[in-house]
Amino acid sequence: MSYMVLRIPHTKYYIRYTRPMPIPVNEPVITAEAKKYVNEALDAGWISSAGKYIGLFEKEFANFLGVKHAITASNGTAALHLALLALGMKEGDEVIVPAFTMIASVDAILYTGATPVFVDADPETFNIDVTHIEAKMTARTKAVMPVHLYGHSADMDPILALAKKHNVRIIEDAAEAHGARYKSRLCGSMGTINCFSFYGNKIITTGEGGMVVTDDDVLAARTRALKDLAHVPGRRFWHEEVGYNYRMTNLQAACGLGQLEHVQDFLKTKKWMAEAYAKGLSGVRGLRLPITKSYAENVHWMYAVVVENDCALSRDELCKRLAEHGIDTRPFFFSAPSMPFLSGFAQGESFPVAEDLSQRGFYLPSGLALTSDQLDAVCSAAHSILDAA
Ligand SMILES: *Cc1c(COP(=O)(O)O)cnc(C)c1O
């Protein structure tokens, strides 16, 4: 096999990789504009949470989504915490959340003292099964948190209707769904107050970072106060409640702005990736490829596949074989209520779909930097492993 020679940046030295470089599961693209703005922020000396890029990034992100307010946060988990706090979530309140999600959705609920109430997943979209939500509602239910997993919108109309009927709020966790749509509406623009993450593997990245978005002036003001230690306006260093330092830095916002300017290119890349995988993997034995419901415009944050029950290999065996071909993958999330620290919230119930997905799902290399050659290599490895199995 061939090897790669890479120069160590800014030195005269080279490293020779005797093994081929693995194809990373998610390699980001850092745009030239992001680098330029970060350097401008560095040169100007505005490196903390004051500086022009914070406001610019917030304004452009609000425009992108068509919402009134966008408020930067230090990460997506902090954004979720802020959104829940702004809604007044506290001990005794219940928030309905999918059993199958990234743990931050659940942790943020726990930070406020509220109780997560789990709902099983839809086997096709992996998102919250909307037919099970109403049965979980009680007099204490204050909010529902749909999560748009892997870039596919949750089925929002039934959730919006239930929220209206029962007078509860909606917090969309759109951390994996920048630019994804439900019908014609953008994910993260439908709930009462919604959140995004800009972690390194997300469609728009600031390294670490998050955003809270809302059309509600009062919730926006609460979020701004809480993320900045709850300063009382007009009285410096006087505070009347617990606040948080959940501020994003100007450097992160500069990076985010430079990424956001290219979001339509990123979404095109994702579309290309999904189409190329669907074509390259068509007919592969034992692998279920992602579906897109007619109501959704899927941005394929991750190209998420499920190993069929009749596949000759288990998910873990398949991922190991792919790794031997130099292909990096990641298993799906675990079902949250299966984790011992959360089992007390499961109310003796089981979540068979979430459990099953957690055993059989994984995602293929899906980063914005994925090349056509890399994608072809993934498809041919999958064919050679599975079609012979
Ligand atoms: C990434 C992610 C988060 C958390 O975002 P961080 O920026 O990593 O804190 C929350 N929810 C979901 C669904 C995510 O994928």
The ligand as an SDF file (V2000), in Angstrom:
LIG
                    3D

 15 15  0  0  0  0  0  0  0  0999 V2000
  -23.6310   18.4200   19.6430 C   0  0  0  0  0  0  0  0  0  0  0  0
  -24.9690   18.2990   20.2880 C   0  0  0  0  0  0  0  0  0  0  0  0
  -25.3200   19.0040   21.4510 C   0  0  0  0  0  0  0  0  0  0  0  0
  -24.3400   19.7180   22.3340 C   0  0  0  0  0  0  0  0  0  0  0  0
  -23.5620   20.6380   21.7740 O   0  0  0  0  0  0  0  0  0  0  0  0
  -22.1170   21.0190   22.3860 P   0  0  0  0  0  0  0  0  0  0  0  0
  -21.7980   22.2370   21.5960 O   0  0  0  0  0  0  0  0  0  0  0  0
  -21.2090   19.8690   22.1030 O   0  0  0  0  0  0  0  0  0  0  0  0
  -22.2950   21.2990   23.8290 O   0  0  0  0  0  0  0  0  0  0  0  0
  -26.6250   18.9400   21.8950 C   0  0  0  0  0  0  0  0  0  0  0  0
  -27.5420   18.2030   21.2760 N   0  0  0  0  0  0  0  0  0  0  0  0
  -27.2520   17.4800   20.1860 C   0  0  0  0  0  0  0  0  0  0  0  0
  -28.3330   16.6920   19.5260 C   0  0  0  0  0  0  0  0  0  0  0  0
  -25.9570   17.4850   19.6670 C   0  0  0  0  0  0  0  0  0  0  0  0
  -25.6560   16.7420   18.5920 O   0  0  0  0  0  0  0  0  0  0  0  0
  1  2  1  0
  2  3  1  0
  2 14  2  0
  3  4  1  0
  3 10  2  0
  4  5  1  0
  5  6  1  0
  6  7  2  0
  6  8  1  0
  6  9  1  0
 10 11  1  0
 11 12  2  0
 12 13  1  0
 12 14  1  0
 14 15  1  0
M  END
$$$$
